[in-house]
Amino acid sequence: MGGARDVGWVAAGLVLAAGACYCIYRLTRGQRRGARRVGLRPSRSAEDLTNGSYDDILNAEQLQKLLYLLESTEDPVIIEKALVTLGNNAAFSANQVIIRELGGITIVGSQINNPNQSIKEKALNALNNLSVNVENQIKIKVDSSFLSLFDGHVAKEILVRVLTLFQNIDNCLKKEGRLALQPAFPEGSLFYLLYGDECAQKMRALVYHHDADVKEKVTMIPKF
């Protein structure tokens, strides 16, 4: 009888141990599956980040990769995709700061001089989003040739975007009360160009532009 009881206890112990092992197996297996589902994504290459299906907000490391790609490539397709991705991410205030600190404003701004109209347009879109940040406005340098974009013969898509950039800057300066003080902007700055006599003449001419969207943009900057 005693031997049978001992055998019974041993059998029960084996069953419990097996059950415990199976539970641990299921738990660890589930954790591994969960890690695959919700864990951090593997590091993406810079070109992967320009894929239209990749719609996550980029972190500082990814933005740095993207800026390096934009600076190093001459492929117009990649440049355009990189600018679109940067422009989308520049809509978030945290990334506006990160892009500035990574030197991205200069890199993006250099594409305004690109002869490709679509690239020029995408660069202006990115700068428009970056210019919402007041500190970023100081970093935007784009030379006297920038004023050529305010001419009536420039494509409407480019003209509307460059006027939007001016509008963003004007709105921010008004909120700070800086325009009321009639400040003397440092020569060579974007402010100096936008609020100088040459730009004022171009803006007054654009009031009579044939396109309604362009005229509306001009009139939304009351100085002109």
N, CA, C and O of each residue as an XYZ file, in Angstrom:
896
protein
N       0.828     -1.211      0.000
C       0.000      0.000      0.000
C       0.856      1.252      0.000
O       0.610      2.206     -0.738
N       1.884      1.213      0.866
C       2.768      2.377      0.950
C       3.487      2.607     -0.347
O       3.684      3.742     -0.780
N       3.897      1.457     -0.992
C       4.584      1.618     -2.265
C       3.683      2.233     -3.307
O       4.120      3.074     -4.092
N       2.421      1.821     -3.324
C       1.477      2.385     -4.296
C       1.269      3.867     -4.069
O       1.158      4.649     -5.013
N       1.217      4.255     -2.753
C       1.019      5.672     -2.448
C       2.213      6.496     -2.937
O       2.065      7.594     -3.474
N       3.428      5.911     -2.725
C       4.632      6.629     -3.168
C       4.659      6.804     -4.677
O       5.031      7.859     -5.191
N       4.255      5.744     -5.379
C       4.217      5.824     -6.843
C       3.232      6.890     -7.296
O       3.475      7.621     -8.257
N       2.084      6.962     -6.561
C       1.070      7.968     -6.891
C       1.606      9.377     -6.724
O       1.372     10.234     -7.576
N       2.326      9.627     -5.635
C       2.881     10.968     -5.398
C       3.923     11.337     -6.450
O       3.986     12.481     -6.899
N       4.731     10.368     -6.833
C       5.740     10.618     -7.858
C       5.079     10.988     -9.178
O       5.503     11.912     -9.871
N       4.005     10.225     -9.514
C       3.288     10.490    -10.757
C       2.670     11.885    -10.744
O       2.709     12.622    -11.730
N       2.097     12.217     -9.586
C       1.492     13.546     -9.469
C       2.540     14.644     -9.614
O       2.306     15.676    -10.243
N       3.708     14.391     -9.011
C       4.799     15.368     -9.108
C       5.238     15.570    -10.537
O       5.520     16.695    -10.950
N       5.299     14.479    -11.305
C       5.705     14.576    -12.700
C       4.700     15.377    -13.508
O       5.069     16.190    -14.356
N       3.406     15.134    -13.230
C       2.360     15.864    -13.935
C       2.452     17.370    -13.661
O       2.354     18.199    -14.565
N       2.647     17.689    -12.354
C       2.760     19.107    -11.989
C       3.976     19.759    -12.620
O       3.911     20.889    -13.102
N       5.091     19.028    -12.610
C       6.316     19.577    -13.203
C       6.144     19.800    -14.689
O       6.578     20.830    -15.206
N       5.528     18.875    -15.389
C       5.311     19.003    -16.823
C       4.405     20.202    -17.121
O       4.623     20.984    -18.046
N       3.345     20.294    -16.250
C       2.432     21.413    -16.434
C       3.143     22.738    -16.256
O       2.913     23.680    -17.014
N       4.006     22.811    -15.256
C       4.745     24.042    -15.006
C       5.672     24.357    -16.168
O       5.777     25.506    -16.597
N       6.347     23.325    -16.677
C       7.248     23.529    -17.815
C       6.475     24.018    -19.032
O       6.946     24.891    -19.761
N       5.279     23.452    -19.255
C       4.472     23.838    -20.411
C       4.012     25.290    -20.293
O       3.987     26.036    -21.273
N       3.644     25.674    -19.050
C       3.229     27.062    -18.835
C       4.382     28.025    -19.109
O       4.199     29.071    -19.732
N       5.569     27.654    -18.635
C       6.747     28.497    -18.872
C       7.041     28.580    -20.355
O       7.380     29.647    -20.868
N       6.910     27.440    -21.058
C       7.129     27.407    -22.511
C       6.172     28.338    -23.232
O       6.573     29.107    -24.105
N       4.852     28.257    -22.842
C       3.859     29.097    -23.486
C       4.121     30.578    -23.203
O       3.949     31.436    -24.069
N       4.546     30.854    -21.949
C       4.801     32.231    -21.560
C       5.962     32.825    -22.348
O       5.857     33.918    -22.903
N       7.089     32.077    -22.390
C       8.257     32.601    -23.107
C       8.009     32.682    -24.587
O       8.487     33.600    -25.253
N       7.252     31.713    -25.119
C       6.924     31.743    -26.544
C       6.066     32.966    -26.880
O       6.265     33.635    -27.894
N       5.102     33.231    -25.986
C       4.253     34.401    -26.183
C       5.049     35.688    -26.110
O       4.790     36.633    -26.855
N       6.043     35.720    -25.185
C       6.860     36.915    -25.069
C       7.673     37.145    -26.335
O       7.829     38.276    -26.796
N       8.192     36.042    -26.892
C       8.974     36.172    -28.114
C       8.106     36.675    -29.267
O       8.510     37.525    -30.060
N       6.873     36.104    -29.329
C       5.953     36.560    -30.374
C       5.589     38.024    -30.183
O       5.545     38.804    -31.135
N       5.329     38.380    -28.917
C       4.974     39.766    -28.612
C       6.096     40.713    -28.974
O       5.862     41.817    -29.465
N       7.337     40.264    -28.723
C       8.476     41.110    -29.049
C       8.544     41.370    -30.537
O       8.892     42.465    -30.978
N       8.203     40.338    -31.313
C       8.213     40.525    -32.756
C       7.112     41.465    -33.196
O       7.265     42.194    -34.176
N       5.983     41.450    -32.463
C       4.842     42.271    -32.861
C       4.997     43.727    -32.452
O       4.737     44.626    -33.251
N       5.424     43.970    -31.203
C       5.401     45.335    -30.687
C       6.777     45.867    -30.336
O       6.889     46.997    -29.861
N       7.824     45.091    -30.554
C       9.155     45.561    -30.222
C       9.621     46.641    -31.173
O       8.917     46.991    -32.120
N      10.828     47.179    -30.920
C      11.367     48.211    -31.775
C      11.629     47.661    -33.168
O      12.063     46.521    -33.333
N      11.362     48.483    -34.151
C      11.620     48.057    -35.511
C      13.121     48.033    -35.766
O      13.864     48.801    -35.154
N      13.576     47.163    -36.658
C      14.999     47.163    -36.981
C      15.392     48.489    -37.606
O      14.559     49.197    -38.171
N      16.669     48.812    -37.498
C      17.163     50.069    -38.037
C      16.901     50.139    -39.538
O      17.132     49.172    -40.265
N      16.420     51.282    -39.988
C      16.101     51.455    -41.400
C      17.203     52.240    -42.085
O      17.802     53.133    -41.486
N      17.470     51.908    -43.340
C      18.444     52.680    -44.102
C      17.818     54.023    -44.459
O      16.603     54.197    -44.375
N      18.664     54.968    -44.859
C      18.160     56.300    -45.189
C      17.166     56.250    -46.343
O      16.149     56.944    -46.320
N      17.454     55.437    -47.344
C      16.542     55.355    -48.485
C      15.219     54.697    -48.097
O      14.176     55.037    -48.656
N      15.249     53.756    -47.143
C      14.003     53.162    -46.655
C      13.090     54.228    -46.066
O      11.868     54.151    -46.190
N      13.696     55.222    -45.424
C      12.918     56.255    -44.743
C      12.180     57.159    -45.719
O      11.246     57.861    -45.331
N      12.592     57.146    -46.983
C      11.907     57.972    -47.979
C      10.746     57.240    -48.625
O      10.045     57.796    -49.470
N      10.542     55.987    -48.224
C       9.447     55.197    -48.791
C       8.115     55.794    -48.346
O       7.915     56.054    -47.159
N       7.234     56.005    -49.266
C       5.949     56.634    -48.959
C       5.118     55.854    -47.962
O       4.248     56.429    -47.306
N       5.367     54.534    -47.829
C       4.583     53.721    -46.907
C       5.102     53.828    -45.480
O       4.460     53.346    -44.547
N       6.276     54.464    -45.303
C       6.849     54.602    -43.961
C       6.384     55.919    -43.377
O       6.968     56.968    -43.646
N       5.317     55.862    -42.566
C       4.685     57.097    -42.110
C       4.892     57.383    -40.633
O       4.195     58.223    -40.064
N       5.846     56.695    -39.997
C       6.129     56.973    -38.590
C       6.861     58.309    -38.458
O       7.493     58.776    -39.405
N       6.768     58.912    -37.280
C       7.546     60.119    -36.998
C       8.992     59.694    -36.782
O       9.260     58.793    -35.987
N       9.916     60.325    -37.472
C      11.321     59.934    -37.389
C      11.963     60.475    -36.121
O      11.587     61.536    -35.621
N      12.942     59.727    -35.607
C      13.703     60.196    -34.457
C      14.961     60.911    -34.942
O      15.187     61.027    -36.147
N      15.784     61.391    -34.002
C      16.954     62.195    -34.360
C      17.933     61.418    -35.234
O      18.475     61.961    -36.196
N      18.160     60.149    -34.901
C      19.082     59.339    -35.690
C      18.594     59.169    -37.126
O      19.377     59.257    -38.071
N      17.310     58.927    -37.278
C      16.746     58.743    -38.618
C      16.760     60.047    -39.415
O      17.024     60.043    -40.617
N      16.475     61.152    -38.744
C      16.523     62.447    -39.422
C      17.942     62.766    -39.885
O      18.141     63.333    -40.959
N      18.925     62.396    -39.066
C      20.317     62.620    -39.446
C      20.682     61.809    -40.691
O      21.366     62.307    -41.585
N      20.221     60.554    -40.741
C      20.451     59.722    -41.925
C      19.833     60.356    -43.164
O      20.439     60.379    -44.236
N      18.630     60.864    -43.001
C      17.906     61.451    -44.123
C      18.602     62.713    -44.624
O      18.697     62.930    -45.832
N      19.083     63.537    -43.711
C      19.786     64.760    -44.101
C      21.100     64.438    -44.807
O      21.483     65.105    -45.768
N      21.789     63.400    -44.312
C      23.037     62.989    -44.962
C      22.753     62.510    -46.383
O      23.497     62.823    -47.313
N      21.675     61.752    -46.543
C      21.288     61.276    -47.867
C      20.982     62.452    -48.788
O      21.419     62.471    -49.939
N      20.242     63.420    -48.289
C      19.867     64.587    -49.080
C      21.098     65.381    -49.511
O      21.141     65.936    -50.609
N      22.087     65.425    -48.639
C      23.298     66.201    -48.911
C      24.247     65.473    -49.858
O      25.016     66.108    -50.580
N      24.192     64.150    -49.855
C      25.198     63.374    -50.590
C      24.737     62.850    -51.945
O      25.571     62.521    -52.788
N      23.431     62.766    -52.173
C      22.952     62.189    -53.421
C      22.706     63.261    -54.487
O      22.459     64.424    -54.171
N      22.777     62.848    -55.741
C      22.432     63.727    -56.849
C      21.231     63.186    -57.622
O      20.836     63.741    -58.648
N      20.665     62.108    -57.119
C      19.511     61.492    -57.766
C      18.273     62.343    -57.477
O      17.866     62.446    -56.320
N      17.664     62.958    -58.500
C      16.521     63.851    -58.253
C      15.325     63.147    -57.622
O      14.581     63.764    -56.860
N      15.131     61.877    -57.924
C      14.007     61.134    -57.347
C      14.199     60.981    -55.843
O      13.271     61.190    -55.062
N      15.419     60.612    -55.447
C      15.707     60.438    -54.019
C      15.663     61.777    -53.298
O      15.153     61.863    -52.181
N      16.192     62.822    -53.927
C      16.167     64.154    -53.317
C      14.727     64.586    -53.047
O      14.407     65.090    -51.971
N      13.873     64.381    -54.034
C      12.475     64.785    -53.881
C      11.793     64.000    -52.764
O      11.084     64.579    -51.941
N      12.004     62.688    -52.732
C      11.400     61.857    -51.684
C      11.914     62.248    -50.306
O      11.150     62.297    -49.342
N      13.214     62.527    -50.216
C      13.797     62.920    -48.927
C      13.203     64.238    -48.440
O      12.932     64.397    -47.250
N      13.001     65.181    -49.359
C      12.416     66.475    -48.986
C      10.966     66.327    -48.531
O      10.526     67.005    -47.602
N      10.227     65.431    -49.197
C       8.841     65.192    -48.787
C       8.799     64.629    -47.371
O       7.998     65.066    -46.545
N       9.674     63.647    -47.094
C       9.710     63.041    -45.759
C      10.125     64.061    -44.710
O       9.537     64.113    -43.630
N      11.132     64.873    -45.016
C      11.570     65.910    -44.081
C      10.469     66.947    -43.854
O      10.243     67.400    -42.732
N       9.792     67.311    -44.943
C       8.707     68.283    -44.812
C       7.588     67.774    -43.936
O       7.047     68.520    -43.120
N       7.231     66.505    -44.095
C       6.177     65.909    -43.262
C       6.589     65.883    -41.794
O       5.776     66.164    -40.913
N       7.853     65.545    -41.530
C       8.329     65.468    -40.147
C       8.527     66.851    -39.535
O       8.452     67.014    -38.318
N       8.783     67.858    -40.396
C       8.966     69.223    -39.895
C       7.658     69.848    -39.443
O       7.652     70.957    -38.909
N       6.548     69.148    -39.652
C       5.261     69.640    -39.162
C       5.139     69.473    -37.649
O       4.245     70.051    -37.032
N       6.037     68.683    -37.047
C       6.003     68.444    -35.601
C       7.035     69.336    -34.921
O       8.190     69.388    -35.343
N       6.621     70.033    -33.873
C       7.474     71.040    -33.238
C       8.797     70.464    -32.733
O       9.837     71.116    -32.838
N       8.765     69.248    -32.187
C      10.003     68.651    -31.682
C      11.000     68.439    -32.813
O      12.195     68.678    -32.643
N      10.514     67.993    -33.960
C      11.406     67.753    -35.092
C      11.885     69.046    -35.736
O      12.939     69.062    -36.372
N      11.138     70.119    -35.583
C      11.600     71.417    -36.081
C      12.901     71.810    -35.375
O      13.810     72.372    -35.987
N      12.970     71.507    -34.096
C      14.175     71.807    -33.310
C      15.306     70.855    -33.695
O      16.440     71.284    -33.904
N      14.993     69.567    -33.786
C      16.016     68.560    -34.096
C      16.644     68.833    -35.457
O      17.866     68.786    -35.598
N      15.821     69.116    -36.453
C      16.338     69.375    -37.799
C      17.253     70.598    -37.795
O      18.284     70.606    -38.467
N      16.878     71.628    -37.041
C      17.742     72.813    -36.934
C      19.078     72.458    -36.298
O      20.132     72.858    -36.793
N      19.035     71.710    -35.204
C      20.260     71.360    -34.491
C      21.172     70.447    -35.300
O      22.381     70.413    -35.071
N      20.600     69.713    -36.239
C      21.395     68.840    -37.109
C      21.918     69.573    -38.344
O      22.552     68.964    -39.206
N      21.658     70.870    -38.431
C      22.100     71.643    -39.584
C      21.226     71.446    -40.803
O      21.640     71.743    -41.923
N      20.022     70.948    -40.594
C      19.158     70.592    -41.706
C      18.559     71.772    -42.455
O      18.207     71.639    -43.627
N      18.434     72.926    -41.804
C      17.818     74.074    -42.477
C      18.677     74.521    -43.658
O      18.154     74.843    -44.725
N      19.976     74.540    -43.465
C      20.890     74.910    -44.553
C      20.842     73.892    -45.679
O      20.854     74.249    -46.857
N      20.788     72.618    -45.304
C      20.759     71.546    -46.308
C      19.482     71.620    -47.133
O      19.520     71.514    -48.359
N      18.356     71.803    -46.460
C      17.081     71.915    -47.178
C      17.056     73.194    -48.012
O      16.632     73.179    -49.167
N      17.509     74.297    -47.423
C      17.485     75.586    -48.114
C      18.309     75.598    -49.386
O      17.979     76.308    -50.336
N      19.385     74.812    -49.412
C      20.239     74.789    -50.605
C      19.502     74.231    -51.819
O      19.884     74.502    -52.958
N      18.444     73.451    -51.579
C      17.700     72.852    -52.684
C      16.761     73.845    -53.374
O      16.195     73.531    -54.421
N      16.592     75.028    -52.802
C      15.770     76.045    -53.454
C      16.390     76.464    -54.784
O      15.679     76.851    -55.712
N      17.713     76.383    -54.872
C      18.407     76.762    -56.098
C      18.471     75.621    -57.110
O      19.042     75.785    -58.189
N      17.895     74.474    -56.776
C      17.890     73.350    -57.699
C      17.067     73.715    -58.939
O      15.963     74.242    -58.804
N      17.577     73.448    -60.131
C      16.816     73.794    -61.337
C      15.548     72.974    -61.526
O      14.663     73.364    -62.288
N      15.456     71.845    -60.839
C      14.268     70.999    -60.927
C      13.119     71.680    -60.165
O      13.209     71.885    -58.954
N      12.048     72.026    -60.876
C      10.944     72.763    -60.269
C      10.256     71.982    -59.153
O       9.844     72.559    -58.146
N      10.133     70.677    -59.335
C       9.475     69.864    -58.317
C      10.303     69.812    -57.042
O       9.756     69.863    -55.941
N      11.622     69.711    -57.188
C      12.508     69.711    -56.021
C      12.445     71.059    -55.317
O      12.383     71.127    -54.090
N      12.461     72.124    -56.099
C      12.359     73.479    -55.529
C      11.070     73.618    -54.707
O      11.071     74.175    -53.609
N       9.991     73.105    -55.262
C       8.693     73.170    -54.584
C       8.715     72.394    -53.267
O       8.227     72.881    -52.248
N       9.285     71.177    -53.291
C       9.336     70.348    -52.076
C      10.235     70.973    -51.017
O       9.961     70.865    -49.822
N      11.315     71.630    -51.458
C      12.204     72.312    -50.508
C      11.484     73.460    -49.823
O      11.637     73.667    -48.619
N      10.695     74.211    -50.596
C       9.931     75.316    -50.014
C       8.859     74.806    -49.062
O       8.586     75.438    -48.042
N       8.249     73.669    -49.385
C       7.268     73.066    -48.471
C       7.908     72.743    -47.124
O       7.343     73.027    -46.068
N       9.108     72.139    -47.181
C       9.810     71.783    -45.941
C      10.182     73.037    -45.153
O      10.036     73.074    -43.931
N      10.662     74.062    -45.854
C      11.026     75.312    -45.171
C       9.810     76.004    -44.576
O       9.902     76.631    -43.520
N       8.676     75.894    -45.248
C       7.446     76.481    -44.706
C       7.117     75.884    -43.349
O       6.774     76.608    -42.415
N       7.221     74.562    -43.236
C       6.939     73.917    -41.950
C       8.002     74.256    -40.914
O       7.687     74.456    -39.741
N       9.248     74.320    -41.337
C      10.329     74.654    -40.405
C      10.236     76.103    -39.936
O      10.634     76.418    -38.815
N       9.716     76.983    -40.782
C       9.683     78.414    -40.462
C       8.643     78.779    -39.420
O       8.623     79.914    -38.943
N       7.782     77.844    -39.059
C       6.813     78.107    -37.993
C       7.533     78.305    -36.658
O       7.030     78.987    -35.765
N       8.711     77.704    -36.536
C       9.546     77.869    -35.353
C      10.359     79.160    -35.497
O      11.098     79.324    -36.467
N      10.222     80.072    -34.533
C      10.855     81.392    -34.632
C      12.371     81.280    -34.728
O      12.990     81.983    -35.527
N      12.973     80.414    -33.933
C      14.429     80.265    -33.954
C      14.912     79.738    -35.300
O      16.020     80.051    -35.733
N      14.086     78.946    -35.950
C      14.463     78.427    -37.266
C      14.531     79.527    -38.312
O      15.333     79.456    -39.243
N      13.690     80.545    -38.162
C      13.667     81.631    -39.138
C      15.023     82.321    -39.230
O      15.443     82.748    -40.305
N      15.698     82.424    -38.096
C      17.003     83.087    -38.067
C      18.027     82.298    -38.869
O      18.961     82.868    -39.434
N      17.846     80.983    -38.915
C      18.802     80.112    -39.594
C      18.579     80.050    -41.098
O      19.461     79.605    -41.832
N      17.416     80.487    -41.569
C      17.130     80.431    -43.003
C      17.875     81.568    -43.690
O      17.617     82.742    -43.424
N      18.809     81.206    -44.581
C      19.647     82.217    -45.244
C      19.370     82.222    -46.745
O      19.637     83.361    -47.129
N      18.996     81.542    -47.677
C      18.525     81.436    -49.023
C      18.847     82.716    -49.632
O      17.875     83.469    -49.566
N      20.454     83.546    -50.538
C      21.074     84.828    -50.925
C      20.084     85.687    -51.706
O      18.898     85.366    -51.795
N      20.640     86.892    -52.325
C      19.735     87.836    -52.998
C      18.973     87.202    -54.156
O      17.923     87.708    -54.552
N      19.486     86.100    -54.705
C      18.777     85.442    -55.810
C      17.424     84.883    -55.352
O      16.565     84.568    -56.176
N      17.244     84.762    -54.041
C      15.977     84.279    -53.497
C      14.809     85.171    -53.944
O      13.693     84.694    -54.149
N      15.084     86.463    -54.090
C      14.021     87.399    -54.469
C      13.504     87.161    -55.884
O      12.420     87.622    -56.243
N      14.285     86.440    -56.684
C      13.819     86.156    -58.049
C      12.590     85.261    -58.043
O      11.865     85.194    -59.036
N      12.347     84.565    -56.920
C      11.181     83.692    -56.818
C       9.881     84.478    -56.664
O       8.795     83.910    -56.780
N       9.985     85.785    -56.402
C       8.798     86.613    -56.219
C       8.349     87.281    -57.520
O       7.485     88.158    -57.497
N       8.917     86.883    -58.629
C       8.548     87.467    -59.914
C       7.282     86.818    -60.458
O       7.008     85.648    -60.192
N       6.517     87.585    -61.220
C       5.247     87.106    -61.748
C       5.373     85.959    -62.734
O       4.411     85.216    -62.926
N       6.544     85.788    -63.373
C       6.711     84.730    -64.357
C       7.020     83.373    -63.734
O       7.029     82.356    -64.426
N       7.275     83.359    -62.418
C       7.584     82.105    -61.719
C       6.328     81.241    -61.662
O       5.220     81.757    -61.517
N       6.505     79.930    -61.775
C       5.366     79.005    -61.738
C       4.533     79.230    -60.486
O       5.068     79.475    -59.405
N       3.224     79.145    -60.644
C       2.305     79.412    -59.535
C       2.625     78.562    -58.308
O       2.597     79.066    -57.185
N       2.932     77.264    -58.513
C       3.206     76.366    -57.382
C       4.369     76.865    -56.543
O       4.338     76.781    -55.315
N       5.402     77.387    -57.212
C       6.564     77.918    -56.506
C       6.204     79.241    -55.837
O       6.545     79.473    -54.677
N       5.520     80.092    -56.568
C       5.180     81.429    -56.065
C       4.301     81.352    -54.820
O       4.536     82.075    -53.852
N       3.302     80.492    -54.835
C       2.410     80.351    -53.680
C       3.194     79.884    -52.455
O       2.944     80.345    -51.341
N       4.136     78.972    -52.660
C       4.891     78.439    -51.521
C       5.887     79.445    -50.960
O       6.094     79.504    -49.748
N       6.497     80.227    -51.820
C       7.430     81.225    -51.314
C       6.675     82.350    -50.599
O       7.184     82.926    -49.638
N       5.474     82.657    -51.062
C       4.642     83.638    -50.360
C       4.157     83.102    -49.014
O       4.007     83.854    -48.052
N       3.915     81.793    -48.961
C       3.528     81.167    -47.688
C       4.663     81.263    -46.684
O       4.438     81.512    -45.500
N       5.889     81.062    -47.167
C       7.055     81.211    -46.293
C       7.124     82.621    -45.735
O       7.345     82.806    -44.538
N       6.939     83.612    -46.587
C       6.938     85.006    -46.150
C       5.816     85.236    -45.133
O       6.015     85.913    -44.124
N       4.656     84.676    -45.401
C       3.504     84.846    -44.512
C       3.779     84.257    -43.135
O       3.449     84.874    -42.121
N       4.384     83.063    -43.087
C       4.713     82.432    -41.800
C       5.659     83.309    -40.993
O       5.469     83.517    -39.794
N       6.680     83.820    -41.672
C       7.661     84.672    -40.997
C       7.008     85.965    -40.520
O       7.253     86.412    -39.399
N       6.191     86.554    -41.358
C       5.511     87.803    -41.008
C       4.605     87.618    -39.796
O       4.578     88.457    -38.895
N       3.867     86.518    -39.784
C       2.963     86.241    -38.650
C       3.730     86.093    -37.342
O       3.308     86.610    -36.308
N       4.856     85.385    -37.390
C       5.646     85.175    -36.170
C       6.235     86.485    -35.656
O       6.240     86.735    -34.451
N       6.729     87.317    -36.565
C       7.306     88.597    -36.149
C       6.251     89.525    -35.561
O       6.525     90.281    -34.629
N       5.048     89.462    -36.113
C       3.966     90.280    -35.577
C       3.574     89.841    -34.175
O       3.317     90.672    -33.304
N       3.531     88.532    -33.962
C       3.186     88.018    -32.629
C       4.204     88.461    -31.594
O       3.859     88.712    -30.440
N       5.460     88.556    -32.012
C       6.511     88.987    -31.084
C       6.568     90.504    -30.941
O       7.276     91.021    -30.077
N       5.823     91.219    -31.788
C       5.835     92.677    -31.733
C       7.066     93.294    -32.346
O       7.333     94.476    -32.127
N       7.830     92.525    -33.111
C       9.084     93.035    -33.656
C       8.865     93.987    -34.830
O       9.650     94.914    -35.024
N       7.811     93.770    -35.614
C       7.592     94.628    -36.768
C       7.161     96.031    -36.363
O       7.467     97.007    -37.048
N       6.444     96.123    -35.238
C       5.975     97.431    -34.768
C       7.141     98.331    -34.393
O       7.011     99.555    -34.414
N       8.265     97.745    -34.054
C       9.443     98.521    -33.645
C      10.288     98.970    -34.825
O      11.290     99.663    -34.644
N       9.885     98.575    -36.052
C      10.649     98.893    -37.254
C      12.128     98.547    -37.065
O      12.984     99.428    -37.139
N      12.426     97.288    -36.826
C      13.813     96.910    -36.539
C      14.706     97.009    -37.766
O      14.242     96.915    -38.902
N      15.989     97.200    -37.516
C      16.974     97.196    -38.596
C      17.522     95.770    -38.688
O      18.357     95.362    -37.881
N      17.044     95.026    -39.673
C      17.469     93.643    -39.812
C      18.901     93.576    -40.333
O      19.286     94.382    -41.181
N      19.692     92.630    -39.838
C      21.083     92.516    -40.293
C      21.164     92.201    -41.777
O      20.420     91.362    -42.285
N      22.077     92.883    -42.471
C      22.228     92.683    -43.910
C      22.648     91.237    -44.195
O      23.509     90.679    -43.515
N      22.031     90.659    -45.195
C      22.339     89.271    -45.546
C      21.368     88.278    -44.950
O      21.359     87.110    -45.341
N      20.543     88.726    -44.001
C      19.566     87.821    -43.405
C      18.336     87.737    -44.297
O      18.106     88.603    -45.141
N      17.559     86.699    -44.104
C      16.326     86.554    -44.877
C      15.369     87.690    -44.565
O      14.651     88.154    -45.451
N      15.347     88.149    -43.309
C      14.486     89.262    -42.922
C      14.846     90.523    -43.718
O      13.972     91.272    -44.155
N      16.152     90.735    -43.891
C      16.635     91.915    -44.614
C      16.129     91.899    -46.050
O      15.748     92.936    -46.593
N      16.128     90.714    -46.664
C      15.651     90.599    -48.042
C      14.142     90.802    -48.126
O      13.652     91.539    -48.982
N      13.410     90.141    -47.229
C      11.949     90.171    -47.305
C      11.364     91.543    -46.986
O      10.321     91.918    -47.521
N      12.031     92.281    -46.122
C      11.486     93.591    -45.716
C      12.255     94.755    -46.332
O      12.157     95.894    -45.875
N      13.020     94.448    -47.377
C      13.752     95.497    -48.090
C      12.924     96.091    -49.220
O      11.832     95.612    -49.528
N      13.460     97.144    -49.833
C      12.736     97.871    -50.879
C      12.512     97.016    -52.122
O      11.447     97.090    -52.736
N      13.497     96.208    -52.499
C      13.369     95.406    -53.718
C      12.210     94.421    -53.604
O      11.429     94.263    -54.542
N      12.101     93.762    -52.457
C      11.018     92.812    -52.256
C       9.672     93.542    -52.213
O       8.671     93.037    -52.721
N       9.653     94.725    -51.608
C       8.409     95.502    -51.524
C       7.882     95.833    -52.922
O       6.677     95.775    -53.165
N       8.780     96.176    -53.830
C       8.371     96.480    -55.198
C       7.796     95.247    -55.884
O       6.792     95.330    -56.592
N       8.440     94.105    -55.669
C       7.968     92.859    -56.277
C       6.597     92.472    -55.727
O       5.732     92.005    -56.468
N       6.408     92.665    -54.436
C       5.133     92.311    -53.814
C       4.004     93.204    -54.323
O       2.887     92.738    -54.546
N       4.304     94.487    -54.504
C       3.272     95.405    -55.021
C       2.864     95.022    -56.444
O       1.706     95.174    -56.832
N       3.829     94.525    -57.212
C       3.512     94.093    -58.577
C       2.663     92.832    -58.565
O       1.818     92.640    -59.439
N       2.887     91.964    -57.567
C       2.144     90.704    -57.497
C       0.677     90.905    -57.107
O      -0.143     90.002    -57.272
N       0.359     92.071    -56.597
C      -1.042     92.368    -56.286
C      -1.900     92.272    -57.545
O      -3.098     92.001    -57.465
N      -1.288     92.494    -58.701
C      -2.018     92.465    -59.972
C      -1.788     91.166    -60.734
O      -2.047     91.090    -61.935
N      -1.302     90.145    -60.033
C      -1.052     88.846    -60.667
C      -2.368     88.254    -61.167
O      -3.421     88.448    -60.560
N      -2.290     87.531    -62.282
C      -3.514     86.975    -62.896
C      -4.140     85.853    -62.087
O      -5.317     85.543    -62.271
N      -3.356     85.223    -61.173
C      -3.887     84.089    -60.417
C      -4.471     84.560    -59.088
O      -3.835     85.326    -58.364
N      -5.672     84.107    -58.768
C      -6.373     84.544    -57.551
C      -5.664     84.082    -56.282
O      -5.632     84.811    -55.291
N      -5.094     82.873    -56.306
C      -4.412     82.360    -55.116
C      -3.187     83.198    -54.776
O      -2.917     83.472    -53.607
N      -2.450     83.599    -55.799
C      -1.263     84.437    -55.584
C      -1.682     85.791    -55.014
O      -1.088     86.264    -54.045
N      -2.696     86.414    -55.605
C      -3.160     87.720    -55.117
C      -3.638     87.634    -53.662
O      -3.394     88.537    -52.862
N      -4.320     86.538    -53.338
C      -4.806     86.367    -51.962
C      -3.644     86.279    -50.983
O      -3.683     86.873    -49.905
N      -2.604     85.531    -51.368
C      -1.441     85.395    -50.497
C      -0.786     86.748    -50.260
O      -0.396     87.066    -49.136
N      -0.666     87.547    -51.324
C      -0.032     88.861    -51.200
C      -0.815     89.774    -50.275
O      -0.238     90.462    -49.433
N      -2.132     89.776    -50.433
C      -2.965     90.656    -49.613
C      -3.029     90.225    -48.150
O      -3.415     91.010    -47.283
N      -2.650     88.975    -47.878
C      -2.636     88.507    -46.490
C      -1.395     88.975    -45.750
O      -1.254     88.736    -44.551
N      -0.504     89.634    -46.456
C       0.657     90.266    -45.827
C       0.423     91.773    -45.932
O       0.888     92.397    -46.886
N      -0.281     92.363    -44.979
C      -0.822     93.728    -45.086
C       0.191     94.810    -45.414
O      -0.181     95.864    -45.930
N       1.431     94.579    -45.132
C       2.456     95.601    -45.400
C       2.432     96.041    -46.864
O       2.846     97.148    -47.209
N       1.935     95.141    -47.710
C       1.967     95.435    -49.146
C       0.557     95.635    -49.691
O       0.387     95.891    -50.883
